[in-house]
Amino acid sequence: MSKSLCISFKPTCESFDVPYNSQTTIDDLIKYVCIQSSVLPNTNPNDYYLMINKSDMLRTNQTVEAAGLDQLDRIVSLDMCTKTRVLMKRIVDSRMQLWQDPIKPIPTKTQQTIPTDQSNNPDESSVSTNKQQIPSTTEVLSNDNNDRNNEVHILICGSPKVGKSTLINALCGCPVAKVKTIGLDHCTQKTSYYQLDNIYFWDTPGIQQWSNIDIDSYINSSKRCQTPLCMFYCASPGSFTKLKQLEMLLDECIYQRHIFCVLVVTNMFAHINRHAILNEFKTLLSKYIDHSQQIREEDGVFYYGHVGLCTMVNSREYVDEDTNRRQSQQGINELVMALTKSFSRTHQLDGWLRTIEKNTLFWLEKQEEIFRLTKKSDDICLSEIIQNI
């Protein structure tokens, strides 16, 4: 009686009973699935790897017996997964044309509609008409050379102990070290940064007491961080958010610097008022777009045109001290995918993909969606996409 292993092909959700013997290698199993797949026929076996129990990657030159796959009581799942670099290159090549709305310019404060009772004032009207139009956020990002030194800079704001560092770790998929503390020019607060390779997350506490001058100082605190990839603002349900300071920060980021803004309710299970904070975020972001058609919701993420988005997340397992009820990580993969879509038509996409490259959980769980969004004709082999990797 022939023996077989059930292998799930993650990109297509197909399942195969793959026959094997004592000499069969992991590479042989992968090649069999590549030949048998009806969704991705003749795909390159070098683009994939085999994972056991969603945790251990198997070496392709191992035999089935050497890998212990003949011990059926050891196997919970066998998944054939696409290599991360293949997925990244696929996204870049397809550019995932996902936005349905045309790109619209973001007005500055002086370009906003002047009330009728002021429109006859020649001085005020001259200010509006002589002001050079500022391009949209997407246009700025598309032409930006932010990674000229192969660096990625991301701003992360919010009060202390709202889960900023935990969010950073969850987004990157690995611990990111806090490196240095830098004093600001106009206040006594400190800004510091977290670093992962050439990726920098610029963090500061104390924004609740800031003025416009302090916000400007924070963004200028590093000369290398002239055009950040985006700005994260974090608020925990148990914390108190001063909307005035947040609105000043958004004005500076969106109107003046054209920075994509991501408002996140962290520790979403810690308090019942998480929906109230999310609604405040939605109200604030809605003022920066000109019509409701630019607002859409997908997988718990609310998109606001090309200026920003907001959502709720649980960055790591949460344990209720009273009931001992556990809540697993939630919303992170959806947030990562939302930002991938948001940057899909900009040069910032490369920097964002490098930021999330080590987030193994995201690349595993979102393979089917990535393949669906970047679907190419069946006669194009993935090896053609990664020939330069």
C-alpha positions as CSV (number, residue, x, y, z in Angstrom):
1,M,0.0,0.0,0.0
2,S,1.5,3.4,-1.1
3,K,2.0,6.1,1.5
4,S,1.0,9.7,1.0
5,L,1.2,13.1,2.8
6,C,-1.5,15.7,2.6
7,I,0.1,19.1,1.6
8,S,-1.8,22.4,1.6
9,F,-0.7,24.7,-1.2
10,K,-1.0,28.1,0.6
11,P,-1.2,30.5,-2.4
12,T,-4.2,28.6,-4.0
13,C,-5.7,26.8,-1.0
14,E,-5.4,23.5,-3.0
15,S,-4.7,20.3,-1.1
16,F,-2.8,17.3,-2.5
17,D,-2.2,13.8,-1.3
18,V,1.4,13.4,-2.3
19,P,2.9,9.9,-2.6
20,Y,6.3,9.2,-1.1
21,N,8.8,6.4,-0.4
22,S,12.0,6.2,1.7
23,Q,14.0,8.1,-0.9
24,T,11.6,10.9,-1.5
25,T,13.0,14.3,-0.6
26,I,11.2,17.5,0.4
27,D,12.2,18.9,-3.0
28,D,10.4,16.0,-4.7
29,L,7.2,16.8,-2.7
30,I,7.3,20.4,-3.8
31,K,7.9,19.5,-7.4
32,Y,4.9,17.2,-7.3
33,V,2.6,19.9,-6.0
34,C,3.9,22.3,-8.7
35,I,3.1,19.8,-11.4
36,Q,-0.4,18.9,-10.0
37,S,-1.7,22.4,-9.3
38,S,-4.5,23.4,-11.7
39,V,-4.5,27.1,-10.5
40,L,-0.7,27.7,-10.9
41,P,0.4,25.1,-13.4
42,N,4.1,24.7,-14.2
43,T,5.1,27.1,-11.5
44,N,8.8,27.1,-10.4
45,P,9.5,24.8,-7.4
46,N,12.4,27.1,-6.4
47,D,9.8,29.7,-5.4
48,Y,8.4,27.6,-2.5
49,Y,9.3,25.9,0.7
50,L,7.6,23.3,2.9
51,M,6.6,24.1,6.5
52,I,5.5,21.7,9.1
53,N,3.0,22.6,11.8
54,K,3.2,26.3,10.7
55,S,6.5,26.8,12.5
56,D,9.5,24.8,11.1
57,M,10.8,25.2,7.5
58,L,12.1,21.9,6.1
59,R,15.4,21.7,4.1
60,T,14.7,20.7,0.5
61,N,17.5,18.1,0.4
62,Q,16.1,16.2,3.4
63,T,14.3,12.9,2.8
64,V,10.8,12.4,4.2
65,E,12.1,10.0,6.8
66,A,15.0,12.3,7.8
67,A,12.5,15.1,8.3
68,G,10.3,12.8,10.4
69,L,7.3,13.2,8.1
70,D,6.7,9.5,8.2
71,Q,5.8,9.8,11.8
72,L,2.2,10.8,11.2
73,D,1.5,11.5,14.9
74,R,4.1,14.4,14.7
75,I,2.3,16.2,11.8
76,V,-0.4,18.7,12.5
77,S,-0.1,20.4,9.1
78,L,2.1,20.5,6.0
79,D,2.0,23.8,4.1
80,M,3.7,24.6,0.9
81,C,4.4,28.3,1.0
82,T,5.8,31.0,-1.3
83,K,9.1,32.5,-0.4
84,T,8.8,36.1,1.0
85,R,11.0,37.6,-1.6
86,V,8.9,36.1,-4.4
87,L,5.8,37.6,-2.9
88,M,7.4,41.0,-2.5
89,K,8.6,41.0,-6.1
90,R,5.2,39.9,-7.3
91,I,3.6,42.9,-5.4
92,V,6.1,45.4,-6.8
93,D,5.7,44.1,-10.4
94,S,1.9,44.1,-10.4
95,R,1.7,47.4,-8.4
96,M,-1.7,46.1,-7.1
97,Q,-3.9,48.7,-8.7
98,L,-6.5,48.6,-5.9
99,W,-7.6,52.2,-5.5
100,Q,-11.0,52.9,-7.2
101,D,-11.0,56.6,-6.7
102,P,-8.9,59.0,-8.8
103,I,-6.0,60.8,-7.1
104,K,-7.3,64.1,-5.8
105,P,-5.1,67.0,-4.5
106,I,-5.1,67.8,-0.8
107,P,-5.9,71.4,-0.2
108,T,-3.8,73.5,2.2
109,K,-5.7,75.5,4.8
110,T,-5.4,78.6,2.7
111,Q,-6.9,76.8,-0.3
112,Q,-10.0,75.6,1.5
113,T,-13.3,77.2,0.5
114,I,-13.7,80.8,1.7
115,P,-17.1,81.6,3.3
116,T,-19.4,83.7,1.2
117,D,-19.3,86.6,3.7
118,Q,-15.5,86.8,3.3
119,S,-15.2,86.2,-0.5
120,N,-15.4,89.9,-1.3
121,N,-12.4,90.8,0.7
122,P,-9.6,91.5,-2.0
123,D,-6.8,90.8,0.4
124,E,-8.1,87.4,1.5
125,S,-9.0,86.3,-2.1
126,S,-5.6,87.3,-3.3
127,V,-4.0,85.1,-0.7
128,S,-6.0,82.2,-1.9
129,T,-5.4,82.7,-5.6
130,N,-1.7,83.5,-5.4
131,K,-0.9,80.5,-3.2
132,Q,0.8,77.8,-5.2
133,Q,-1.1,74.6,-5.3
134,I,0.4,71.9,-3.2
135,P,0.4,68.4,-4.8
136,S,-1.4,65.5,-3.2
137,T,0.1,63.1,-0.7
138,T,0.2,60.3,-3.3
139,E,2.0,62.6,-5.8
140,V,4.5,63.6,-3.3
141,L,5.1,60.0,-2.2
142,S,5.4,58.8,-5.8
143,N,8.1,61.3,-6.6
144,D,9.9,61.2,-3.3
145,N,13.5,59.9,-3.0
146,N,13.2,59.0,0.7
147,D,15.2,55.8,0.3
148,R,18.1,57.5,-1.5
149,N,20.3,56.2,1.4
150,N,18.3,52.9,1.5
151,E,16.7,54.1,4.7
152,V,13.1,54.0,5.8
153,H,11.8,56.5,8.3
154,I,8.4,56.2,10.1
155,L,7.0,58.5,12.7
156,I,5.2,56.9,15.7
157,C,3.3,59.2,18.1
158,G,1.2,58.8,21.2
159,S,1.3,58.9,25.0
160,P,3.7,56.6,26.9
161,K,2.5,53.0,27.6
162,V,-0.1,52.9,24.8
163,G,1.7,50.0,23.1
164,K,3.8,51.8,20.5
165,S,6.8,49.5,20.8
166,T,4.6,46.5,20.8
167,L,2.9,47.7,17.6
168,I,6.3,48.2,16.0
169,N,7.4,44.7,16.9
170,A,4.1,43.3,15.6
171,L,4.4,45.2,12.3
172,C,8.0,44.1,11.7
173,G,7.4,40.6,12.9
174,C,10.5,40.7,15.2
175,P,11.8,42.6,18.2
176,V,13.0,46.1,17.2
177,A,15.5,47.7,19.5
178,K,15.3,51.3,20.9
179,V,18.6,52.9,20.0
180,K,18.9,56.5,21.0
181,T,17.3,59.5,22.7
182,I,17.4,62.9,21.2
183,G,16.4,66.2,22.8
184,L,13.9,68.5,21.0
185,D,14.6,72.1,20.3
186,H,11.6,73.8,21.9
187,C,10.5,71.6,24.7
188,T,11.9,69.3,27.4
189,Q,10.4,66.1,25.9
190,K,12.7,63.5,24.4
191,T,12.4,61.7,21.1
192,S,14.0,58.4,20.5
193,Y,14.1,55.9,17.6
194,Y,13.8,52.2,17.2
195,Q,16.0,50.6,14.5
196,L,15.8,47.5,12.5
197,D,18.6,47.4,9.9
198,N,18.0,50.6,7.9
199,I,14.5,51.1,9.1
200,Y,13.9,53.8,11.7
201,F,10.8,54.4,13.9
202,W,10.9,57.9,15.4
203,D,9.1,57.9,18.8
204,T,8.4,60.6,21.4
205,P,6.2,60.8,24.5
206,G,4.3,63.8,25.8
207,I,2.4,64.8,22.7
208,Q,-0.7,65.6,24.8
209,Q,0.9,68.9,26.0
210,W,2.5,69.9,22.7
211,S,2.0,73.1,20.7
212,N,2.5,73.5,16.9
213,I,6.1,74.5,17.6
214,D,6.7,71.3,19.4
215,I,5.2,69.2,16.7
216,D,7.4,70.9,14.1
217,S,10.4,70.3,16.3
218,Y,9.6,66.6,16.6
219,I,9.3,66.1,12.9
220,N,12.5,68.0,12.3
221,S,14.3,66.2,15.2
222,S,16.4,64.3,12.7
223,K,17.8,65.8,9.5
224,R,17.7,62.4,7.9
225,C,13.9,62.1,8.5
226,Q,12.8,64.8,6.0
227,T,10.0,62.8,4.3
228,P,8.8,59.9,6.5
229,L,7.1,57.0,4.9
230,C,4.1,57.6,7.2
231,M,3.0,58.6,10.7
232,F,1.4,56.3,13.2
233,Y,-0.6,57.7,16.0
234,C,-1.5,55.3,18.8
235,A,-4.1,55.6,21.5
236,S,-5.1,52.9,24.0
237,P,-8.7,52.6,25.2
238,G,-7.4,53.2,28.7
239,S,-5.6,56.4,27.8
240,F,-6.9,59.9,27.3
241,T,-6.5,61.5,23.9
242,K,-6.5,65.3,23.5
243,L,-8.1,65.8,20.1
244,K,-6.8,69.3,19.8
245,Q,-3.1,68.2,19.8
246,L,-3.9,65.3,17.5
247,E,-5.6,67.6,15.1
248,M,-2.6,69.9,15.1
249,L,-0.4,66.9,14.3
250,L,-2.6,65.9,11.5
251,D,-2.7,69.4,10.1
252,E,1.1,69.5,10.0
253,C,1.4,66.0,8.5
254,I,-1.3,66.2,5.9
255,Y,-1.5,69.9,4.9
256,Q,2.1,70.9,5.3
257,R,4.2,67.8,4.8
258,H,1.9,65.4,3.0
259,I,2.7,62.5,5.3
260,F,0.3,59.5,5.2
261,C,-1.4,59.2,8.6
262,V,-2.3,55.9,10.3
263,L,-4.4,56.2,13.5
264,V,-4.5,53.1,15.5
265,V,-6.5,52.1,18.6
266,T,-4.0,49.8,20.4
267,N,-4.7,47.2,23.1
268,M,-8.2,47.0,21.7
269,F,-9.5,44.5,24.3
270,A,-8.2,46.5,27.3
271,H,-11.3,48.7,27.6
272,I,-14.8,49.0,26.3
273,N,-14.4,52.5,25.0
274,R,-12.3,51.4,22.0
275,H,-15.1,52.1,19.6
276,A,-15.4,55.7,20.9
277,I,-11.7,56.3,20.2
278,L,-12.1,54.8,16.7
279,N,-15.1,57.0,16.0
280,E,-13.0,60.1,17.0
281,F,-10.3,59.0,14.6
282,K,-12.8,58.6,11.8
283,T,-14.3,62.1,12.5
284,L,-10.9,63.7,12.4
285,L,-9.8,62.0,9.2
286,S,-13.0,62.8,7.4
287,K,-12.2,66.6,7.4
288,Y,-9.3,66.0,5.1
289,I,-11.2,64.5,2.2
290,D,-13.8,66.3,0.0
291,H,-16.5,63.7,-0.3
292,S,-17.7,60.5,1.3
293,Q,-16.9,58.3,-1.7
294,Q,-13.3,58.4,-0.7
295,I,-14.1,56.6,2.5
296,R,-14.3,52.9,2.5
297,E,-14.0,50.0,5.0
298,E,-12.3,46.7,4.5
299,D,-11.5,44.1,7.1
300,G,-11.9,46.5,9.9
301,V,-9.7,49.2,8.4
302,F,-11.2,52.5,7.4
303,Y,-9.5,54.2,4.4
304,Y,-9.7,58.0,3.9
305,G,-8.7,58.6,0.4
306,H,-4.9,59.1,0.0
307,V,-4.5,60.9,3.3
308,G,-4.7,58.1,5.9
309,L,-6.5,55.3,7.5
310,C,-7.6,54.1,11.0
311,T,-8.3,50.8,12.7
312,M,-8.1,48.8,15.9
313,V,-5.5,46.2,16.8
314,N,-4.3,43.9,19.5
315,S,-0.6,43.6,18.9
316,R,0.0,40.6,21.2
317,E,-2.0,38.2,23.2
318,Y,-4.1,40.0,25.8
319,V,-5.1,38.3,29.1
320,D,-8.0,39.7,31.1
321,E,-6.8,39.7,34.7
322,D,-10.3,39.3,36.1
323,T,-11.6,36.5,33.9
324,N,-8.3,35.1,32.7
325,R,-9.8,35.2,29.2
326,R,-7.2,35.3,26.4
327,Q,-7.4,37.3,23.2
328,S,-4.9,36.5,20.5
329,Q,-3.2,39.0,18.2
330,Q,-5.8,40.7,16.0
331,G,-5.9,43.3,13.3
332,I,-2.1,43.4,12.6
333,N,-2.2,41.5,9.3
334,E,-5.1,43.5,8.1
335,L,-3.3,46.8,8.9
336,V,-0.1,45.6,7.2
337,M,-2.2,44.6,4.1
338,A,-4.0,48.0,4.2
339,L,-0.7,49.9,4.1
340,T,0.6,47.7,1.3
341,K,-2.5,48.6,-0.7
342,S,-2.2,52.3,0.2
343,F,1.5,52.5,-1.0
344,S,0.9,50.3,-4.0
345,R,1.0,53.2,-6.4
346,T,3.9,55.0,-4.9
347,H,7.7,54.7,-4.6
348,Q,7.1,54.2,-0.9
349,L,6.0,50.6,-1.6
350,D,9.6,49.4,-1.6
351,G,10.4,50.9,1.8
352,W,7.2,49.5,3.3
353,L,7.9,46.0,2.0
354,R,11.4,46.1,3.5
355,T,9.8,47.2,6.8
356,I,7.5,44.1,6.9
357,E,9.9,41.6,5.2
358,K,10.5,39.7,8.4
359,N,6.9,39.5,9.4
360,T,6.6,35.8,8.7
361,L,3.1,35.5,10.1
362,F,1.8,38.1,7.6
363,W,3.4,36.5,4.6
364,L,2.1,33.1,5.6
365,E,-1.5,34.1,6.3
366,K,-2.0,36.5,3.4
367,Q,-0.5,34.5,0.6
368,E,-3.8,33.6,-1.0
369,E,-5.0,37.2,-0.9
370,I,-1.7,38.5,-2.4
371,F,-1.9,36.0,-5.2
372,R,-5.5,36.9,-5.9
373,L,-4.7,40.7,-6.0
374,T,-1.6,40.2,-8.1
375,K,-3.0,37.5,-10.4
376,K,-1.1,37.1,-13.7
377,S,-1.9,34.9,-16.6
378,D,-1.3,31.2,-16.0
379,D,1.4,30.9,-18.6
380,I,3.7,33.3,-16.7
381,C,6.0,31.4,-14.3
382,L,7.0,33.0,-11.0
383,S,10.6,32.3,-11.8
384,E,10.5,35.0,-14.5
385,I,9.5,37.5,-11.8
386,I,12.4,36.7,-9.5
387,Q,15.1,36.1,-12.1
388,N,17.1,39.0,-10.7
389,I,16.8,38.0,-7.0
